[in-house]
Amino acid sequence: MTYDNSDGSVPQPIQNSSTAIISLITGILGLTLLPGIGSIIAIVTGMMARKEIRTAQNTGVTIGGNGMATAGLVMGWLGIGLGACVCCIVAVTLIFPAVLVPLGIYWNNSGLLLPFLVI
């Protein structure tokens, strides 16, 4: 890659947004070590980073990190979605039998729900 600088100066690298980096890191943590809180922080900081980058571009300053902010947002929402699925599975696993057994429906050994008349 060549740079065409008429004055012979060396081009400076584009600085990344700090909040975009935080969003990416907390998005990864939200999927691994800190589910829930890491995902929420990733979403909040990802939104802040995208707003910061967009505002800087409108004023003529170039700040990088849009891809990291987007990745943090995606991982944050993915972590929230997976957490919601896990909560639903746990709720169904714990609450479903507690509701069905008093109604006279129980699980047999083959794993099928069978109606059961209590006389």
PASEMI-777004 format. One record per atom (N, C-alpha, C): residue in one letter; atom name; x, y negated, z negated. Coordinates in nm, 4 decimals, m for minus. Layout:
# residues N
+------+------+----------+----------+----------+
: type : atom :     east :    north :       up :
+------+------+----------+----------+----------+
:    A :   CA :        X :        Y :        Z :
...
+------+------+----------+----------+----------+
END
This chain:
# residues 119
+------+------+----------+----------+----------+
: type : atom :     east :    north :       up :
+------+------+----------+----------+----------+
:    M :    N :   0.0846 :   0.1158 :   0.0000 :
:    M :   CA :   0.0000 :   0.0000 :   0.0000 :
:    M :    C :   0.0902 :  m0.1235 :   0.0000 :
:    T :    N :   0.0663 :  m0.2123 :   0.0886 :
:    T :   CA :   0.1457 :  m0.3346 :   0.0954 :
:    T :    C :   0.0590 :  m0.4533 :   0.0599 :
:    Y :    N :   0.1228 :  m0.5512 :   0.0013 :
:    Y :   CA :   0.0543 :  m0.6743 :  m0.0356 :
:    Y :    C :   0.1099 :  m0.7877 :   0.0488 :
:    D :    N :   0.0234 :  m0.8669 :   0.1025 :
:    D :   CA :   0.0653 :  m0.9791 :   0.1851 :
:    D :    C :   0.0601 :  m1.1059 :   0.1008 :
:    N :    N :   0.1712 :  m1.1366 :   0.0393 :
:    N :   CA :   0.1816 :  m1.2585 :  m0.0398 :
:    N :    C :   0.2706 :  m1.3554 :   0.0354 :
:    S :    N :   0.2161 :  m1.4660 :   0.0764 :
:    S :   CA :   0.2927 :  m1.5617 :   0.1558 :
:    S :    C :   0.4007 :  m1.6306 :   0.0732 :
:    D :    N :   0.3798 :  m1.6419 :  m0.0588 :
:    D :   CA :   0.4805 :  m1.7090 :  m0.1402 :
:    D :    C :   0.5854 :  m1.6136 :  m0.1961 :
:    G :    N :   0.5723 :  m1.4842 :  m0.1684 :
:    G :   CA :   0.6717 :  m1.3864 :  m0.2106 :
:    G :    C :   0.6576 :  m1.3405 :  m0.3536 :
:    S :    N :   0.5509 :  m1.3788 :  m0.4221 :
:    S :   CA :   0.5341 :  m1.3386 :  m0.5617 :
:    S :    C :   0.4801 :  m1.1963 :  m0.5700 :
:    V :    N :   0.5027 :  m1.1363 :  m0.6827 :
:    V :   CA :   0.4547 :  m1.0004 :  m0.7072 :
:    V :    C :   0.3118 :  m1.0097 :  m0.7598 :
:    P :    N :   0.2190 :  m0.9326 :  m0.7020 :
:    P :   CA :   0.0801 :  m0.9393 :  m0.7499 :
:    P :    C :   0.0684 :  m0.8807 :  m0.8907 :
:    Q :    N :  m0.0141 :  m0.9420 :  m0.9701 :
:    Q :   CA :  m0.0361 :  m0.8965 :  m1.1069 :
:    Q :    C :  m0.1481 :  m0.7926 :  m1.1082 :
:    P :    N :  m0.1340 :  m0.6893 :  m1.1925 :
:    P :   CA :  m0.2415 :  m0.5893 :  m1.2000 :
:    P :    C :  m0.3675 :  m0.6502 :  m1.2615 :
:    I :    N :  m0.4800 :  m0.5943 :  m1.2242 :
:    I :   CA :  m0.6084 :  m0.6407 :  m1.2765 :
:    I :    C :  m0.6259 :  m0.5832 :  m1.4169 :
:    Q :    N :  m0.6608 :  m0.6696 :  m1.5111 :
:    Q :   CA :  m0.6808 :  m0.6272 :  m1.6488 :
:    Q :    C :  m0.8192 :  m0.5645 :  m1.6633 :
:    N :    N :  m0.8251 :  m0.4525 :  m1.7346 :
:    N :   CA :  m0.9523 :  m0.3858 :  m1.7592 :
:    N :    C :  m1.0214 :  m0.4460 :  m1.8804 :
:    S :    N :  m1.1532 :  m0.4392 :  m1.8798 :
:    S :   CA :  m1.2332 :  m0.4864 :  m1.9911 :
:    S :    C :  m1.2139 :  m0.3945 :  m2.1116 :
:    S :    N :  m1.1897 :  m0.4528 :  m2.2279 :
:    S :   CA :  m1.1720 :  m0.3735 :  m2.3504 :
:    S :    C :  m1.3006 :  m0.2999 :  m2.3872 :
:    T :    N :  m1.4146 :  m0.3638 :  m2.3667 :
:    T :   CA :  m1.5406 :  m0.2975 :  m2.3999 :
:    T :    C :  m1.5699 :  m0.1816 :  m2.3056 :
:    A :    N :  m1.5197 :  m0.1883 :  m2.1826 :
:    A :   CA :  m1.5361 :  m0.0756 :  m2.0905 :
:    A :    C :  m1.4545 :   0.0437 :  m2.1384 :
:    I :    N :  m1.3353 :   0.0172 :  m2.1885 :
:    I :   CA :  m1.2520 :   0.1256 :  m2.2417 :
:    I :    C :  m1.3173 :   0.1860 :  m2.3656 :
:    I :    N :  m1.3711 :   0.1009 :  m2.4531 :
:    I :   CA :  m1.4406 :   0.1500 :  m2.5731 :
:    I :    C :  m1.5620 :   0.2329 :  m2.5325 :
:    S :    N :  m1.6348 :   0.1897 :  m2.4304 :
:    S :   CA :  m1.7516 :   0.2642 :  m2.3833 :
:    S :    C :  m1.7121 :   0.4023 :  m2.3335 :
:    L :    N :  m1.6044 :   0.4092 :  m2.2579 :
:    L :   CA :  m1.5580 :   0.5384 :  m2.2059 :
:    L :    C :  m1.5160 :   0.6306 :  m2.3198 :
:    I :    N :  m1.4395 :   0.5784 :  m2.4144 :
:    I :   CA :  m1.3915 :   0.6614 :  m2.5252 :
:    I :    C :  m1.5076 :   0.7097 :  m2.6120 :
:    T :    N :  m1.6001 :   0.6205 :  m2.6463 :
:    T :   CA :  m1.7123 :   0.6624 :  m2.7303 :
:    T :    C :  m1.8092 :   0.7528 :  m2.6549 :
:    G :    N :  m1.8156 :   0.7389 :  m2.5213 :
:    G :   CA :  m1.8964 :   0.8325 :  m2.4430 :
:    G :    C :  m1.8412 :   0.9733 :  m2.4518 :
:    I :    N :  m1.7086 :   0.9849 :  m2.4445 :
:    I :   CA :  m1.6452 :   1.1168 :  m2.4589 :
:    I :    C :  m1.6664 :   1.1702 :  m2.6002 :
:    L :    N :  m1.6489 :   1.0832 :  m2.6990 :
:    L :   CA :  m1.6705 :   1.1260 :  m2.8372 :
:    L :    C :  m1.8164 :   1.1628 :  m2.8634 :
:    G :    N :  m1.9088 :   1.0948 :  m2.7964 :
:    G :   CA :  m2.0511 :   1.1255 :  m2.8133 :
:    G :    C :  m2.0881 :   1.2630 :  m2.7614 :
:    L :    N :  m2.0111 :   1.3122 :  m2.6660 :
:    L :   CA :  m2.0370 :   1.4467 :  m2.6137 :
:    L :    C :  m1.9596 :   1.5535 :  m2.6896 :
:    T :    N :  m1.8603 :   1.5131 :  m2.7702 :
:    T :   CA :  m1.7763 :   1.6130 :  m2.8369 :
:    T :    C :  m1.7844 :   1.6018 :  m2.9890 :
:    L :    N :  m1.7165 :   1.5039 :  m3.0464 :
:    L :   CA :  m1.6997 :   1.4990 :  m3.1915 :
:    L :    C :  m1.8060 :   1.4202 :  m3.2663 :
:    L :    N :  m1.8620 :   1.3174 :  m3.2048 :
:    L :   CA :  m1.9584 :   1.2305 :  m3.2730 :
:    L :    C :  m2.0901 :   1.2232 :  m3.1971 :
:    P :    N :  m2.1633 :   1.3337 :  m3.1883 :
:    P :   CA :  m2.2898 :   1.3265 :  m3.1145 :
:    P :    C :  m2.3871 :   1.2314 :  m3.1824 :
:    G :    N :  m2.4625 :   1.1635 :  m3.1026 :
:    G :   CA :  m2.5599 :   1.0685 :  m3.1562 :
:    G :    C :  m2.5007 :   0.9298 :  m3.1665 :
:    I :    N :  m2.4229 :   0.9041 :  m3.2703 :
:    I :   CA :  m2.3689 :   0.7702 :  m3.2930 :
:    I :    C :  m2.2699 :   0.7311 :  m3.1835 :
:    G :    N :  m2.1889 :   0.8264 :  m3.1384 :
:    G :   CA :  m2.0959 :   0.7975 :  m3.0292 :
:    G :    C :  m2.1684 :   0.7637 :  m2.9007 :
:    S :    N :  m2.2773 :   0.8328 :  m2.8740 :
:    S :   CA :  m2.3550 :   0.8069 :  m2.7532 :
:    S :    C :  m2.4225 :   0.6707 :  m2.7584 :
:    I :    N :  m2.4740 :   0.6340 :  m2.8741 :
:    I :   CA :  m2.5389 :   0.5033 :  m2.8887 :
:    I :    C :  m2.4376 :   0.3911 :  m2.8697 :
:    I :    N :  m2.3200 :   0.4056 :  m2.9309 :
:    I :   CA :  m2.2158 :   0.3045 :  m2.9158 :
:    I :    C :  m2.1709 :   0.2963 :  m2.7707 :
:    A :    N :  m2.1617 :   0.4109 :  m2.7018 :
:    A :   CA :  m2.1212 :   0.4116 :  m2.5608 :
:    A :    C :  m2.2212 :   0.3355 :  m2.4741 :
:    I :    N :  m2.3489 :   0.3524 :  m2.5010 :
:    I :   CA :  m2.4512 :   0.2826 :  m2.4225 :
:    I :    C :  m2.4452 :   0.1321 :  m2.4481 :
:    V :    N :  m2.4351 :   0.0936 :  m2.5745 :
:    V :   CA :  m2.4326 :  m0.0490 :  m2.6086 :
:    V :    C :  m2.3082 :  m0.1161 :  m2.5500 :
:    T :    N :  m2.1915 :  m0.0565 :  m2.5715 :
:    T :   CA :  m2.0686 :  m0.1180 :  m2.5209 :
:    T :    C :  m2.0600 :  m0.1111 :  m2.3687 :
:    G :    N :  m2.1195 :  m0.0087 :  m2.3074 :
:    G :   CA :  m2.1223 :  m0.0017 :  m2.1615 :
:    G :    C :  m2.2040 :  m0.1145 :  m2.1015 :
:    M :    N :  m2.3181 :  m0.1438 :  m2.1624 :
:    M :   CA :  m2.3999 :  m0.2565 :  m2.1162 :
:    M :    C :  m2.3265 :  m0.3889 :  m2.1355 :
:    M :    N :  m2.2611 :  m0.4031 :  m2.2506 :
:    M :   CA :  m2.1859 :  m0.5259 :  m2.2774 :
:    M :    C :  m2.0711 :  m0.5430 :  m2.1777 :
:    A :    N :  m2.0033 :  m0.4328 :  m2.1472 :
:    A :   CA :  m1.8902 :  m0.4397 :  m2.0545 :
:    A :    C :  m1.9364 :  m0.4758 :  m1.9143 :
:    R :    N :  m2.0452 :  m0.4167 :  m1.8692 :
:    R :   CA :  m2.0935 :  m0.4491 :  m1.7345 :
:    R :    C :  m2.1366 :  m0.5948 :  m1.7260 :
:    K :    N :  m2.1983 :  m0.6465 :  m1.8328 :
:    K :   CA :  m2.2362 :  m0.7877 :  m1.8344 :
:    K :    C :  m2.1117 :  m0.8762 :  m1.8342 :
:    E :    N :  m2.0105 :  m0.8391 :  m1.9115 :
:    E :   CA :  m1.8860 :  m0.9157 :  m1.9169 :
:    E :    C :  m1.8169 :  m0.9190 :  m1.7807 :
:    I :    N :  m1.8123 :  m0.8054 :  m1.7138 :
:    I :   CA :  m1.7472 :  m0.7978 :  m1.5824 :
:    I :    C :  m1.8252 :  m0.8798 :  m1.4796 :
:    R :    N :  m1.9577 :  m0.8682 :  m1.4831 :
:    R :   CA :  m2.0412 :  m0.9428 :  m1.3892 :
:    R :    C :  m2.0280 :  m1.0939 :  m1.4120 :
:    T :    N :  m2.0262 :  m1.1363 :  m1.5383 :
:    T :   CA :  m2.0115 :  m1.2780 :  m1.5712 :
:    T :    C :  m1.8750 :  m1.3301 :  m1.5282 :
:    A :    N :  m1.7718 :  m1.2508 :  m1.5503 :
:    A :   CA :  m1.6367 :  m1.2920 :  m1.5111 :
:    A :    C :  m1.6253 :  m1.3054 :  m1.3602 :
:    Q :    N :  m1.6883 :  m1.2164 :  m1.2853 :
:    Q :   CA :  m1.6825 :  m1.2248 :  m1.1388 :
:    Q :    C :  m1.7563 :  m1.3479 :  m1.0886 :
:    N :    N :  m1.8622 :  m1.3886 :  m1.1570 :
:    N :   CA :  m1.9361 :  m1.5095 :  m1.1166 :
:    N :    C :  m1.8553 :  m1.6364 :  m1.1400 :
:    T :    N :  m1.7655 :  m1.6315 :  m1.2373 :
:    T :   CA :  m1.6824 :  m1.7488 :  m1.2654 :
:    T :    C :  m1.5512 :  m1.7466 :  m1.1881 :
:    G :    N :  m1.5255 :  m1.6426 :  m1.1125 :
:    G :   CA :  m1.4052 :  m1.6343 :  m1.0309 :
:    G :    C :  m1.2905 :  m1.5568 :  m1.0928 :
:    V :    N :  m1.3080 :  m1.5054 :  m1.2134 :
:    V :   CA :  m1.2048 :  m1.4259 :  m1.2802 :
:    V :    C :  m1.2293 :  m1.2790 :  m1.2469 :
:    T :    N :  m1.1222 :  m1.2060 :  m1.2186 :
:    T :   CA :  m1.1364 :  m1.0645 :  m1.1855 :
:    T :    C :  m1.1010 :  m0.9796 :  m1.3069 :
:    I :    N :  m1.1978 :  m0.9037 :  m1.3545 :
:    I :   CA :  m1.1773 :  m0.8085 :  m1.4639 :
:    I :    C :  m1.2198 :  m0.6719 :  m1.4122 :
:    G :    N :  m1.1352 :  m0.5728 :  m1.4324 :
:    G :   CA :  m1.1665 :  m0.4369 :  m1.3900 :
:    G :    C :  m1.2363 :  m0.3603 :  m1.5007 :
:    G :    N :  m1.2725 :  m0.2377 :  m1.4703 :
:    G :   CA :  m1.3321 :  m0.1502 :  m1.5701 :
:    G :    C :  m1.4777 :  m0.1179 :  m1.5467 :
:    N :    N :  m1.5319 :  m0.1585 :  m1.4310 :
:    N :   CA :  m1.6732 :  m0.1305 :  m1.4039 :
:    N :    C :  m1.6991 :   0.0203 :  m1.3984 :
:    G :    N :  m1.6057 :   0.0943 :  m1.3422 :
:    G :   CA :  m1.6219 :   0.2392 :  m1.3356 :
:    G :    C :  m1.6183 :   0.3038 :  m1.4733 :
:    M :    N :  m1.5298 :   0.2539 :  m1.5606 :
:    M :   CA :  m1.5234 :   0.3074 :  m1.6964 :
:    M :    C :  m1.6506 :   0.2745 :  m1.7735 :
:    A :    N :  m1.7033 :   0.1547 :  m1.7540 :
:    A :   CA :  m1.8278 :   0.1167 :  m1.8212 :
:    A :    C :  m1.9432 :   0.2045 :  m1.7738 :
:    T :    N :  m1.9481 :   0.2287 :  m1.6431 :
:    T :   CA :  m2.0539 :   0.3142 :  m1.5887 :
:    T :    C :  m2.0398 :   0.4575 :  m1.6398 :
:    A :    N :  m1.9166 :   0.5084 :  m1.6455 :
:    A :   CA :  m1.8948 :   0.6439 :  m1.6969 :
:    A :    C :  m1.9353 :   0.6536 :  m1.8435 :
:    G :    N :  m1.9045 :   0.5502 :  m1.9224 :
:    G :   CA :  m1.9464 :   0.5490 :  m2.0623 :
:    G :    C :  m2.0972 :   0.5478 :  m2.0762 :
:    L :    N :  m2.1645 :   0.4689 :  m1.9914 :
:    L :   CA :  m2.3113 :   0.4666 :  m1.9925 :
:    L :    C :  m2.3695 :   0.6035 :  m1.9579 :
:    V :    N :  m2.3158 :   0.6656 :  m1.8537 :
:    V :   CA :  m2.3675 :   0.7963 :  m1.8112 :
:    V :    C :  m2.3468 :   0.8996 :  m1.9209 :
:    M :    N :  m2.2271 :   0.9018 :  m1.9797 :
:    M :   CA :  m2.2022 :   0.9992 :  m2.0867 :
:    M :    C :  m2.2862 :   0.9692 :  m2.2098 :
:    G :    N :  m2.3098 :   0.8405 :  m2.2382 :
:    G :   CA :  m2.3954 :   0.8054 :  m2.3511 :
:    G :    C :  m2.5373 :   0.8538 :  m2.3322 :
:    W :    N :  m2.5950 :   0.8276 :  m2.2146 :
:    W :   CA :  m2.7322 :   0.8737 :  m2.1885 :
:    W :    C :  m2.7388 :   1.0257 :  m2.1811 :
:    L :    N :  m2.6336 :   1.0880 :  m2.1294 :
:    L :   CA :  m2.6292 :   1.2346 :  m2.1257 :
:    L :    C :  m2.6263 :   1.2908 :  m2.2676 :
:    G :    N :  m2.5480 :   1.2284 :  m2.3548 :
:    G :   CA :  m2.5432 :   1.2722 :  m2.4944 :
:    G :    C :  m2.6763 :   1.2551 :  m2.5643 :
:    I :    N :  m2.7455 :   1.1442 :  m2.5375 :
:    I :   CA :  m2.8787 :   1.1225 :  m2.5965 :
:    I :    C :  m2.9765 :   1.2284 :  m2.5451 :
:    G :    N :  m2.9720 :   1.2555 :  m2.4150 :
:    G :   CA :  m3.0610 :   1.3568 :  m2.3569 :
:    G :    C :  m3.0348 :   1.4958 :  m2.4115 :
:    L :    N :  m2.9079 :   1.5332 :  m2.4218 :
:    L :   CA :  m2.8750 :   1.6648 :  m2.4778 :
:    L :    C :  m2.9152 :   1.6739 :  m2.6241 :
:    G :    N :  m2.8950 :   1.5644 :  m2.6971 :
:    G :   CA :  m2.9371 :   1.5629 :  m2.8379 :
:    G :    C :  m3.0872 :   1.5786 :  m2.8526 :
:    A :    N :  m3.1624 :   1.5137 :  m2.7639 :
:    A :   CA :  m3.3081 :   1.5269 :  m2.7677 :
:    A :    C :  m3.3504 :   1.6705 :  m2.7362 :
:    C :    N :  m3.2826 :   1.7326 :  m2.6395 :
:    C :   CA :  m3.3146 :   1.8719 :  m2.6065 :
:    C :    C :  m3.2852 :   1.9649 :  m2.7239 :
:    V :    N :  m3.1725 :   1.9439 :  m2.7902 :
:    V :   CA :  m3.1376 :   2.0260 :  m2.9057 :
:    V :    C :  m3.2389 :   2.0065 :  m3.0172 :
:    C :    N :  m3.2808 :   1.8828 :  m3.0412 :
:    C :   CA :  m3.3817 :   1.8574 :  m3.1449 :
:    C :    C :  m3.5138 :   1.9264 :  m3.1127 :
:    C :    N :  m3.5535 :   1.9241 :  m2.9849 :
:    C :   CA :  m3.6774 :   1.9917 :  m2.9450 :
:    C :    C :  m3.6664 :   2.1422 :  m2.9637 :
:    I :    N :  m3.5522 :   2.1994 :  m2.9276 :
:    I :   CA :  m3.5337 :   2.3440 :  m2.9429 :
:    I :    C :  m3.5368 :   2.3831 :  m3.0909 :
:    V :    N :  m3.4698 :   2.3048 :  m3.1748 :
:    V :   CA :  m3.4695 :   2.3335 :  m3.3181 :
:    V :    C :  m3.6105 :   2.3183 :  m3.3749 :
:    A :    N :  m3.6817 :   2.2154 :  m3.3341 :
:    A :   CA :  m3.8173 :   2.1950 :  m3.3837 :
:    A :    C :  m3.9085 :   2.3103 :  m3.3430 :
:    V :    N :  m3.8986 :   2.3527 :  m3.2191 :
:    V :   CA :  m3.9823 :   2.4638 :  m3.1728 :
:    V :    C :  m3.9437 :   2.5922 :  m3.2449 :
:    T :    N :  m3.8151 :   2.6125 :  m3.2669 :
:    T :   CA :  m3.7698 :   2.7340 :  m3.3338 :
:    T :    C :  m3.8157 :   2.7391 :  m3.4789 :
:    L :    N :  m3.8171 :   2.6260 :  m3.5461 :
:    L :   CA :  m3.8535 :   2.6251 :  m3.6873 :
:    L :    C :  m4.0025 :   2.6029 :  m3.7114 :
:    I :    N :  m4.0639 :   2.5156 :  m3.6347 :
:    I :   CA :  m4.2033 :   2.4789 :  m3.6598 :
:    I :    C :  m4.3014 :   2.5750 :  m3.5933 :
:    F :    N :  m4.2696 :   2.6212 :  m3.4743 :
:    F :   CA :  m4.3590 :   2.7087 :  m3.3992 :
:    F :    C :  m4.4000 :   2.8317 :  m3.4801 :
:    P :    N :  m4.3061 :   2.9088 :  m3.5362 :
:    P :   CA :  m4.3486 :   3.0251 :  m3.6165 :
:    P :    C :  m4.4240 :   2.9857 :  m3.7428 :
:    A :    N :  m4.3885 :   2.8734 :  m3.8043 :
:    A :   CA :  m4.4559 :   2.8327 :  m3.9277 :
:    A :    C :  m4.6013 :   2.7962 :  m3.9023 :
:    V :    N :  m4.6341 :   2.7551 :  m3.7803 :
:    V :   CA :  m4.7715 :   2.7200 :  m3.7462 :
:    V :    C :  m4.8482 :   2.8425 :  m3.6977 :
:    L :    N :  m4.7825 :   2.9291 :  m3.6226 :
:    L :   CA :  m4.8532 :   3.0421 :  m3.5621 :
:    L :    C :  m4.8830 :   3.1556 :  m3.6592 :
:    V :    N :  m4.7954 :   3.1800 :  m3.7539 :
:    V :   CA :  m4.8179 :   3.2917 :  m3.8459 :
:    V :    C :  m4.9440 :   3.2712 :  m3.9293 :
:    P :    N :  m4.9680 :   3.1542 :  m3.9867 :
:    P :   CA :  m5.0943 :   3.1373 :  m4.0610 :
:    P :    C :  m5.2178 :   3.1445 :  m3.9721 :
:    L :    N :  m5.2023 :   3.1198 :  m3.8432 :
:    L :   CA :  m5.3161 :   3.1298 :  m3.7516 :
:    L :    C :  m5.3443 :   3.2734 :  m3.7087 :
:    G :    N :  m5.2623 :   3.3664 :  m3.7536 :
:    G :   CA :  m5.2858 :   3.5063 :  m3.7205 :
:    G :    C :  m5.2107 :   3.5525 :  m3.5968 :
:    I :    N :  m5.1110 :   3.4792 :  m3.5535 :
:    I :   CA :  m5.0312 :   3.5200 :  m3.4383 :
:    I :    C :  m4.8891 :   3.5430 :  m3.4895 :
:    Y :    N :  m4.8311 :   3.6555 :  m3.4550 :
:    Y :   CA :  m4.6976 :   3.6863 :  m3.5055 :
:    Y :    C :  m4.6121 :   3.7423 :  m3.3920 :
:    W :    N :  m4.4837 :   3.7500 :  m3.4200 :
:    W :   CA :  m4.3879 :   3.8071 :  m3.3251 :
:    W :    C :  m4.3730 :   3.9554 :  m3.3545 :
:    N :    N :  m4.3792 :   4.0369 :  m3.2503 :
:    N :   CA :  m4.3496 :   4.1780 :  m3.2725 :
:    N :    C :  m4.2022 :   4.2027 :  m3.2396 :
:    N :    N :  m4.1571 :   4.3234 :  m3.2515 :
:    N :   CA :  m4.0155 :   4.3545 :  m3.2316 :
:    N :    C :  m3.9700 :   4.3351 :  m3.0883 :
:    S :    N :  m4.0604 :   4.3391 :  m2.9919 :
:    S :   CA :  m4.0195 :   4.3217 :  m2.8520 :
:    S :    C :  m4.0089 :   4.1744 :  m2.8140 :
:    G :    N :  m4.0393 :   4.0837 :  m2.9046 :
:    G :   CA :  m4.0267 :   3.9416 :  m2.8772 :
:    G :    C :  m4.1514 :   3.8796 :  m2.8169 :
:    L :    N :  m4.2626 :   3.9525 :  m2.8165 :
:    L :   CA :  m4.3864 :   3.9007 :  m2.7595 :
:    L :    C :  m4.4762 :   3.8463 :  m2.8694 :
:    L :    N :  m4.5464 :   3.7408 :  m2.8364 :
:    L :   CA :  m4.6461 :   3.6888 :  m2.9288 :
:    L :    C :  m4.7722 :   3.7733 :  m2.9168 :
:    L :    N :  m4.8221 :   3.8227 :  m3.0267 :
:    L :   CA :  m4.9420 :   3.9054 :  m3.0252 :
:    L :    C :  m5.0472 :   3.8445 :  m3.1187 :
:    P :    N :  m5.1712 :   3.8414 :  m3.0745 :
:    P :   CA :  m5.2750 :   3.7949 :  m3.1661 :
:    P :    C :  m5.2941 :   3.8986 :  m3.2773 :
:    F :    N :  m5.3192 :   3.8504 :  m3.3938 :
:    F :   CA :  m5.3302 :   3.9378 :  m3.5097 :
:    F :    C :  m5.4481 :   3.8923 :  m3.5922 :
:    L :    N :  m5.5437 :   3.9789 :  m3.6094 :
:    L :   CA :  m5.6629 :   3.9453 :  m3.6857 :
:    L :    C :  m5.6385 :   3.9809 :  m3.8326 :
:    V :    N :  m5.6496 :   3.8807 :  m3.9152 :
:    V :   CA :  m5.6336 :   3.9033 :  m4.0591 :
:    V :    C :  m5.7737 :   3.9227 :  m4.1160 :
:    I :    N :  m5.7955 :   4.0383 :  m4.1730 :
:    I :   CA :  m5.9277 :   4.0697 :  m4.2287 :
:    I :    C :  m5.9220 :   4.0691 :  m4.3792 :
+------+------+----------+----------+----------+
END
